[in-house]
Amino acid sequence: MLGRGIGDARRKIILLAIVACFLIFSFAAFKKHEQIGDMIDTKAHAWSDSYTPESSYPSEDPAVDSNPSQPLGTGIAKAKKPLKEKVEKVEEEVVEVEGQKEAAKEKIAAAETPTHSEEAKKETSQKPTDAGPHIGERSLSDSSLQGLRNETLGFEQIYVLNMAGRTDKLDAMRLASSVTGFNFKVMPGVSGADVPAKALSGVFEEGQGKNGVIGCWRGHMNFAHEVINKRLSSALVMEDDADWDVDFRAQLERVALGSQALLDTPKSPQPLSPYGDGWDLIWLGHCASQPKDGDSRRVLMKNDATTTPPKHRVNFGGVPDMEMYENTTRVMYFSKGSTCTYAYAISFHGAQKILKWLSMDIYNKPVDFGLHDMCSDAKRGFKCIGVFPQIVGDHKPPGGATKDSDIGTSEKGDEASKTRTKGFSYNIVKSTRLNIDLLIDGHREAATSQWPDDTPEVHAPVEMELRQDELPNTPD
């Protein structure tokens, strides 16, 4: 009994303690709530004391400014008005700035985009400054002249055949082309010993120089192959000892016009090539050339000071009869063939024919003989154009004669052992190579002739004419 009484008393004490704690916490919460209320009242009074009535703000309505009893909302709305005006003013300034930015952009675009008149000026500045040669009313178009005055002389590409190791020839060729203003790619020469017998299209005769003939043939086949492979519309190939006149570019403009005249190239549409369309081969550098039998069309270039004087014309085969012309006249014609390959151009179609007839068919002659036969055989339809005197010749530099040819020694006996103290070039009046010092320094006007005593002074401009001359057939 005594233990149970003690337990009941303990429970009562615990219960009273819990009730006391609850009352204490409740009283504390009430006091805290009262303090928060006092703080809110204090803040409210402070805001009310700091509030500026609407009459402090200027108004366009005198009635509003003189009536302090206006509702609070009216004062606030009136207070917002200056801020709204400032915002609107800023927005207007932003719009103005954006407009200025757009105007600036338009000015920049206008500066970067040429106007019609500026484009016309630019086009005019790119046009040739002179009209070039003419034959009657026929002349070269602006596009033809621009093509002829580019880095490939109006052809799509220029190649120079050069044997590996002949850096002397390549250096001289690169220098000469640089002062004339054209560029070229190197077409590697071929040693005949490296051409397998199975790769030959025919059986070449045994004897001294056989490998040279085979290598030369293969090198020119590679040139035709390259034209087809690159799908070039035209290309010029030159041997690495070629030479030309200091007025080479002017000569080529006359050749281009003469070619167009022979081909009867229409004015519209303009030809794809400055040399006209429809030709297969143009032989610029050779050592013999003959007009086509039965074709008497001739383009004459009269008063041409770059024409080789008759007594200095060196050729190793038939050439046109020039007795009826002045010594300063050069002629162009449809050719039945030439020999020597100092320089010639072929078209894409011409390259196809060359590979067919000189590589796929049976063939076993020097390559220039093969090209000659293609020009002379009417059945093959190989259209060749020749020029005489030639405008590209063969250069012989100072030194031993044995270094001249990579096909075989060009000189025989005692001549082969001789050493030249001065170089020369066949059939070129003012040789680029012989005047190289002057040309490097930009003094082309001071270039001299190889034969000053036999070179006449020509004061009249070059005059071109297309006509038909009854000339006797020329022997091959």
C-alpha positions as CSV (number, residue, x, y, z in Angstrom):
1,M,0.0,0.0,0.0
2,L,2.8,2.3,1.0
3,G,4.6,1.7,-2.3
4,R,1.5,2.3,-4.5
5,G,0.9,5.6,-2.6
6,I,4.3,6.8,-3.3
7,G,3.9,6.0,-7.0
8,D,0.6,8.0,-7.3
9,A,2.3,11.0,-5.7
10,R,5.1,10.9,-8.1
11,R,2.8,10.8,-11.1
12,K,0.9,13.8,-9.7
13,I,4.1,15.8,-9.3
14,I,5.2,15.1,-12.9
15,L,1.8,16.1,-14.2
16,L,1.9,19.4,-12.3
17,A,5.4,20.1,-13.7
18,I,4.1,19.6,-17.3
19,V,1.2,21.9,-16.8
20,A,3.5,24.6,-15.3
21,C,5.8,24.4,-18.3
22,F,2.9,24.8,-20.7
23,L,1.7,27.9,-18.9
24,I,5.2,29.4,-18.9
25,F,5.7,28.9,-22.7
26,S,2.2,30.2,-23.4
27,F,2.9,33.4,-21.5
28,A,6.3,33.9,-23.3
29,A,4.6,33.5,-26.7
30,F,2.0,36.1,-25.8
31,K,4.6,38.6,-24.8
32,K,6.5,38.0,-28.0
33,H,3.4,38.6,-30.1
34,E,2.8,41.8,-28.3
35,Q,6.3,43.1,-29.0
36,I,5.9,42.3,-32.7
37,G,2.7,44.3,-32.8
38,D,4.5,47.3,-31.2
39,M,7.2,47.1,-33.8
40,I,4.7,47.2,-36.6
41,D,3.0,50.2,-35.1
42,T,6.3,52.0,-34.7
43,K,7.3,51.3,-38.4
44,A,3.9,52.5,-39.5
45,H,4.2,55.8,-37.6
46,A,7.7,56.3,-39.0
47,W,6.5,55.8,-42.6
48,S,3.6,58.2,-42.0
49,D,5.9,60.8,-40.6
50,S,8.3,60.6,-43.6
51,Y,5.6,60.6,-46.3
52,T,5.6,63.7,-48.5
53,P,2.2,64.7,-49.6
54,E,1.3,65.0,-53.3
55,S,1.5,68.8,-53.1
56,S,5.3,68.6,-53.0
57,Y,5.3,67.5,-56.6
58,P,4.6,70.0,-59.3
59,S,1.5,69.6,-61.3
60,E,0.1,71.0,-64.4
61,D,-3.3,71.2,-62.7
62,P,-3.3,74.1,-60.1
63,A,-6.4,72.6,-58.4
64,V,-4.5,69.5,-57.5
65,D,-1.4,71.4,-56.1
66,S,-3.6,73.6,-53.9
67,N,-5.7,70.8,-52.5
68,P,-3.8,68.8,-49.9
69,S,-6.8,66.7,-49.2
70,Q,-6.3,64.7,-52.4
71,P,-6.4,60.9,-51.8
72,L,-3.1,59.1,-51.3
73,G,-3.4,57.2,-54.6
74,T,-3.5,60.5,-56.5
75,G,-0.2,61.6,-55.0
76,I,1.5,58.3,-55.8
77,A,0.3,58.4,-59.4
78,K,1.5,62.0,-59.7
79,A,4.8,61.0,-58.2
80,K,5.2,58.3,-60.9
81,K,4.7,60.8,-63.8
82,P,8.3,62.3,-63.9
83,L,9.7,58.8,-63.8
84,K,7.5,57.7,-66.7
85,E,8.6,60.7,-68.7
86,K,12.3,59.8,-68.0
87,V,11.7,56.2,-69.1
88,E,10.0,57.4,-72.3
89,K,12.9,59.8,-72.9
90,V,15.4,57.0,-72.5
91,E,13.4,54.8,-74.8
92,E,13.4,57.5,-77.4
93,E,17.2,57.8,-77.0
94,V,17.6,54.0,-77.4
95,V,15.5,54.2,-80.6
96,E,17.7,57.0,-81.9
97,V,20.9,55.1,-81.1
98,E,19.5,52.0,-82.8
99,G,18.7,54.1,-85.9
100,Q,22.2,55.5,-85.9
101,K,23.6,51.9,-85.7
102,E,21.5,50.8,-88.7
103,A,22.7,53.9,-90.6
104,A,26.3,53.1,-89.8
105,K,25.8,49.5,-90.9
106,E,24.4,50.7,-94.2
107,K,27.4,53.1,-94.7
108,I,29.8,50.2,-94.0
109,A,27.9,48.0,-96.4
110,A,27.9,50.7,-99.0
111,A,31.7,51.2,-98.6
112,E,32.4,47.4,-98.9
113,T,30.0,46.9,-101.9
114,P,31.1,48.8,-105.0
115,T,28.4,50.8,-106.7
116,H,27.5,50.2,-110.3
117,S,29.8,53.0,-111.4
118,E,32.7,51.7,-109.2
119,E,32.2,48.2,-110.6
120,A,32.4,49.8,-114.1
121,K,35.6,51.6,-113.1
122,K,37.1,48.4,-111.7
123,E,36.1,46.5,-114.9
124,T,37.6,49.3,-117.0
125,S,40.8,49.2,-115.0
126,Q,41.2,45.5,-115.7
127,K,40.7,46.0,-119.4
128,P,43.8,46.1,-121.6
129,T,45.1,49.7,-122.0
130,D,45.6,49.2,-125.7
131,A,43.5,47.6,-128.4
132,G,46.2,45.2,-129.6
133,P,46.7,44.2,-133.2
134,H,44.0,44.1,-135.9
135,I,43.4,42.7,-139.3
136,G,41.0,45.0,-141.1
137,E,38.0,45.1,-138.7
138,R,39.0,42.0,-136.9
139,S,40.7,42.4,-133.6
140,L,41.2,40.5,-130.4
141,S,38.5,40.8,-127.7
142,D,39.2,42.2,-124.3
143,S,39.0,38.7,-122.8
144,S,41.4,37.4,-125.4
145,L,43.9,40.1,-124.7
146,Q,43.6,39.6,-120.9
147,G,44.2,35.9,-121.5
148,L,47.3,36.5,-123.6
149,R,48.7,38.8,-120.9
150,N,48.4,36.3,-118.1
151,E,51.1,34.1,-116.6
152,T,50.5,31.3,-119.1
153,L,50.5,33.4,-122.3
154,G,46.9,32.7,-123.1
155,F,47.3,28.9,-122.7
156,E,45.8,27.0,-119.8
157,Q,49.3,25.8,-118.8
158,I,52.9,25.9,-119.8
159,Y,55.4,23.1,-119.4
160,V,59.1,22.9,-119.8
161,L,60.8,19.6,-120.6
162,N,63.8,19.2,-118.4
163,M,66.1,16.2,-117.7
164,A,66.8,15.4,-114.1
165,G,70.2,16.8,-113.1
166,R,70.2,19.6,-115.8
167,T,69.7,22.3,-113.2
168,D,71.8,24.6,-115.3
169,K,69.2,24.6,-118.0
170,L,66.3,24.8,-115.6
171,D,67.9,27.8,-113.8
172,A,68.4,29.7,-117.1
173,M,64.9,28.9,-118.2
174,R,63.3,30.0,-115.0
175,L,65.3,33.3,-115.1
176,A,64.3,34.0,-118.7
177,S,60.6,33.3,-118.1
178,S,60.7,35.5,-115.1
179,V,61.8,38.6,-117.0
180,T,59.2,37.9,-119.6
181,G,56.4,37.5,-117.0
182,F,55.3,33.9,-117.5
183,N,55.5,30.8,-115.3
184,F,55.7,27.1,-116.1
185,K,55.6,23.7,-114.6
186,V,58.5,21.2,-115.1
187,M,57.7,18.2,-117.3
188,P,60.4,15.7,-116.3
189,G,62.5,14.4,-119.2
190,V,62.7,10.7,-119.8
191,S,65.8,8.6,-120.4
192,G,65.2,6.1,-123.2
193,A,67.1,3.4,-121.2
194,D,64.3,3.6,-118.6
195,V,61.5,2.9,-121.2
196,P,60.8,-0.9,-121.4
197,A,60.7,-2.4,-124.9
198,K,57.2,-3.5,-124.2
199,A,56.1,0.1,-123.7
200,L,57.2,1.1,-127.2
201,S,54.6,1.5,-129.9
202,G,57.1,0.3,-132.6
203,V,60.6,-1.1,-133.1
204,F,63.1,1.7,-133.1
205,E,66.2,1.3,-135.3
206,E,69.4,0.4,-133.5
207,G,72.2,2.9,-133.5
208,Q,73.8,5.8,-131.7
209,G,71.2,8.0,-130.2
210,K,68.4,5.4,-130.0
211,N,67.8,5.9,-126.3
212,G,67.7,9.7,-126.8
213,V,65.1,9.3,-129.5
214,I,63.0,7.0,-127.4
215,G,63.3,9.2,-124.3
216,C,62.4,12.3,-126.3
217,W,59.4,10.5,-127.8
218,R,58.2,9.4,-124.3
219,G,58.7,12.8,-122.8
220,H,56.4,14.4,-125.4
221,M,53.9,11.5,-125.0
222,N,53.9,12.3,-121.3
223,F,53.1,16.0,-122.2
224,A,50.1,14.9,-124.2
225,H,49.1,12.5,-121.4
226,E,49.2,15.4,-118.9
227,V,47.0,17.6,-121.0
228,I,44.4,14.9,-121.2
229,N,44.7,13.9,-117.5
230,K,44.4,17.5,-116.3
231,R,41.7,18.1,-119.0
232,L,43.5,21.2,-120.1
233,S,41.9,23.1,-123.0
234,S,45.4,24.0,-124.3
235,A,49.0,23.9,-123.2
236,L,52.3,25.0,-124.4
237,V,55.5,22.9,-124.1
238,M,59.0,24.3,-124.5
239,E,62.4,22.7,-124.4
240,D,64.6,23.9,-121.6
241,D,67.1,25.5,-124.0
242,A,64.5,27.6,-125.8
243,D,64.9,31.3,-126.4
244,W,62.6,34.1,-127.6
245,D,62.6,37.8,-128.4
246,V,62.2,40.4,-125.7
247,D,58.9,41.4,-127.5
248,F,57.6,37.8,-127.2
249,R,54.3,38.9,-125.7
250,A,53.6,41.3,-128.6
251,Q,54.5,38.5,-131.0
252,L,52.0,36.2,-129.4
253,E,49.2,38.7,-129.7
254,R,49.8,38.8,-133.4
255,V,50.0,35.0,-133.6
256,A,46.7,34.8,-131.7
257,L,45.0,37.2,-134.0
258,G,46.5,35.5,-137.1
259,S,45.3,32.1,-135.8
260,Q,41.8,33.4,-135.3
261,A,41.8,34.9,-138.8
262,L,43.0,31.6,-140.4
263,L,40.3,29.7,-138.5
264,D,37.7,32.4,-139.4
265,T,36.8,32.6,-135.7
266,P,33.4,34.4,-135.3
267,K,33.2,37.5,-133.0
268,S,30.3,36.0,-131.1
269,P,30.4,33.8,-129.2
270,Q,33.9,34.6,-128.1
271,P,36.4,31.8,-128.6
272,L,37.4,29.7,-125.6
273,S,41.1,30.2,-126.4
274,P,42.7,33.6,-127.4
275,Y,44.2,31.6,-130.3
276,G,40.8,30.7,-131.6
277,D,39.0,27.3,-131.5
278,G,39.4,24.3,-133.7
279,W,43.2,24.0,-133.9
280,D,45.1,21.0,-132.8
281,L,48.7,22.2,-132.9
282,I,50.4,25.6,-133.1
283,W,54.1,25.3,-133.9
284,L,55.9,28.4,-132.5
285,G,59.5,27.1,-132.4
286,H,60.9,24.8,-135.0
287,C,63.9,24.3,-137.4
288,A,61.8,23.8,-140.6
289,S,58.2,24.4,-141.5
290,Q,56.0,24.0,-144.7
291,P,52.6,25.5,-145.6
292,K,49.9,23.0,-146.4
293,D,49.7,22.0,-150.1
294,G,46.8,23.6,-151.9
295,D,46.0,26.1,-149.1
296,S,47.1,29.6,-150.1
297,R,45.7,31.5,-147.1
298,R,48.4,33.6,-145.5
299,V,48.4,36.0,-142.6
300,L,51.1,38.6,-143.1
301,M,52.7,40.6,-140.3
302,K,54.4,43.5,-142.1
303,N,56.9,45.9,-140.6
304,D,57.8,43.4,-137.9
305,A,61.2,44.4,-136.5
306,T,61.4,41.0,-134.7
307,T,61.6,39.2,-138.0
308,T,64.9,37.3,-138.5
309,P,67.0,38.9,-141.2
310,P,67.2,36.5,-144.2
311,K,70.9,35.8,-144.0
312,H,70.6,34.7,-140.4
313,R,67.7,32.3,-140.8
314,V,68.9,28.9,-139.9
315,N,66.7,25.9,-140.7
316,F,67.3,22.2,-141.4
317,G,64.4,21.5,-143.8
318,G,61.9,23.2,-146.1
319,V,60.5,26.6,-145.3
320,P,58.0,28.9,-147.0
321,D,59.0,30.9,-150.1
322,M,59.5,34.4,-148.7
323,E,60.9,36.1,-151.9
324,M,57.7,38.1,-152.6
325,Y,57.7,39.7,-149.1
326,E,59.7,42.4,-147.5
327,N,62.5,41.2,-145.2
328,T,60.5,42.5,-142.2
329,T,57.5,40.4,-142.9
330,R,56.5,37.3,-141.0
331,V,53.8,34.8,-142.2
332,M,51.3,32.4,-140.7
333,Y,49.6,29.5,-142.5
334,F,48.0,26.1,-142.2
335,S,51.0,23.8,-142.0
336,K,51.7,20.4,-143.4
337,G,54.3,20.0,-140.7
338,S,57.5,21.2,-139.0
339,T,60.5,19.7,-137.4
340,C,62.3,20.3,-134.1
341,T,60.2,20.9,-131.0
342,Y,61.6,24.0,-129.4
343,A,58.0,25.1,-128.6
344,Y,54.5,24.1,-129.7
345,A,51.0,24.3,-128.3
346,I,48.4,21.6,-128.4
347,S,44.7,21.6,-127.7
348,F,42.9,18.9,-125.6
349,H,41.6,17.3,-128.8
350,G,45.1,17.5,-130.4
351,A,46.5,15.7,-127.3
352,Q,44.0,12.9,-127.8
353,K,45.0,12.5,-131.4
354,I,48.8,12.5,-130.5
355,L,48.4,9.7,-128.0
356,K,46.3,7.7,-130.4
357,W,48.6,7.9,-133.4
358,L,52.0,8.2,-131.8
359,S,51.6,5.9,-128.9
360,M,48.7,3.5,-129.5
361,D,49.4,3.0,-133.2
362,I,52.6,1.5,-134.5
363,Y,55.2,4.3,-134.5
364,N,59.1,4.2,-134.5
365,K,60.4,7.6,-135.6
366,P,61.6,10.8,-133.8
367,V,58.6,12.5,-132.2
368,D,58.9,15.7,-134.4
369,F,58.7,13.5,-137.5
370,G,55.6,12.0,-136.1
371,L,53.9,15.3,-135.5
372,H,55.0,16.4,-139.0
373,D,53.3,13.3,-140.5
374,M,50.1,14.0,-138.5
375,C,49.9,17.5,-139.9
376,S,50.5,16.4,-143.5
377,D,48.1,13.5,-143.5
378,A,44.7,15.0,-144.4
379,K,42.9,11.8,-143.4
380,R,43.8,12.3,-139.8
381,G,42.2,15.8,-139.6
382,F,45.0,17.1,-137.5
383,K,44.9,20.9,-137.9
384,C,48.3,22.6,-137.6
385,I,49.2,26.2,-137.7
386,G,52.7,27.4,-138.5
387,V,54.6,30.7,-138.3
388,F,57.7,31.7,-140.2
389,P,60.2,32.9,-139.3
390,Q,59.7,31.1,-136.0
391,I,59.3,33.1,-132.8
392,V,61.0,30.6,-130.5
393,G,64.6,29.4,-131.2
394,D,67.3,27.2,-129.8
395,H,69.9,28.8,-127.4
396,K,73.5,27.7,-127.3
397,P,75.2,29.0,-124.1
398,P,78.9,29.7,-123.5
399,G,80.8,26.6,-122.8
400,G,81.4,23.2,-124.3
401,A,79.2,22.1,-127.2
402,T,78.8,18.6,-125.6
403,K,76.4,20.1,-123.1
404,D,73.9,21.4,-125.6
405,S,71.8,18.3,-126.2
406,D,70.4,15.7,-123.8
407,I,69.4,13.4,-126.7
408,G,72.8,13.2,-128.3
409,T,75.8,15.3,-129.2
410,S,74.7,17.9,-131.7
411,E,78.2,18.6,-132.9
412,K,80.4,16.1,-134.6
413,G,84.2,15.6,-134.6
414,D,86.3,18.6,-133.7
415,E,83.3,20.9,-133.2
416,A,82.2,18.8,-130.3
417,S,85.4,19.6,-128.4
418,K,85.2,23.3,-129.0
419,T,84.3,25.8,-126.2
420,R,82.1,28.8,-127.0
421,T,83.2,32.0,-125.4
422,K,79.9,33.7,-126.3
423,G,76.4,32.3,-126.5
424,F,73.9,32.7,-129.3
425,S,70.4,31.8,-130.3
426,Y,69.1,30.6,-133.6
427,N,66.6,32.9,-135.4
428,I,65.9,35.4,-132.5
429,V,66.7,39.1,-133.1
430,K,66.7,40.5,-129.6
431,S,67.3,37.4,-127.6
432,T,65.9,37.3,-124.0
433,R,68.8,35.2,-122.8
434,L,71.5,37.4,-124.4
435,N,69.9,40.6,-123.0
436,I,69.1,39.1,-119.5
437,D,71.3,41.6,-117.6
438,L,69.3,44.5,-119.1
439,L,66.0,42.8,-118.5
440,I,66.7,42.0,-114.9
441,D,67.2,45.7,-114.3
442,G,64.0,46.6,-116.3
443,H,65.7,48.1,-119.3
444,R,63.9,46.2,-122.1
445,E,64.1,49.3,-124.4
446,A,67.9,49.0,-124.3
447,A,68.0,45.4,-125.6
448,T,70.2,44.8,-128.6
449,S,70.0,42.7,-131.7
450,Q,72.3,39.7,-132.3
451,W,73.0,41.2,-135.7
452,P,72.9,45.0,-135.4
453,D,74.4,45.6,-138.8
454,D,71.8,43.4,-140.5
455,T,68.7,44.4,-138.5
456,P,66.8,47.2,-140.2
457,E,65.2,50.0,-138.2
458,V,61.4,49.8,-138.6
459,H,59.5,53.0,-137.7
460,A,56.1,52.0,-139.1
461,P,53.7,50.0,-136.9
462,V,53.1,46.4,-137.5
463,E,50.4,45.9,-140.1
464,M,48.6,42.6,-140.4
465,E,46.7,41.3,-143.4
466,L,44.9,38.1,-144.4
467,R,45.1,37.2,-148.0
468,Q,45.5,34.3,-150.5
469,D,48.9,33.9,-152.2
470,E,49.5,31.4,-154.9
471,L,52.8,29.9,-153.7
472,P,54.6,26.8,-155.0
473,N,54.5,23.7,-152.8
474,T,57.4,23.5,-150.5
475,P,59.5,20.3,-150.3
476,D,59.6,18.5,-147.0
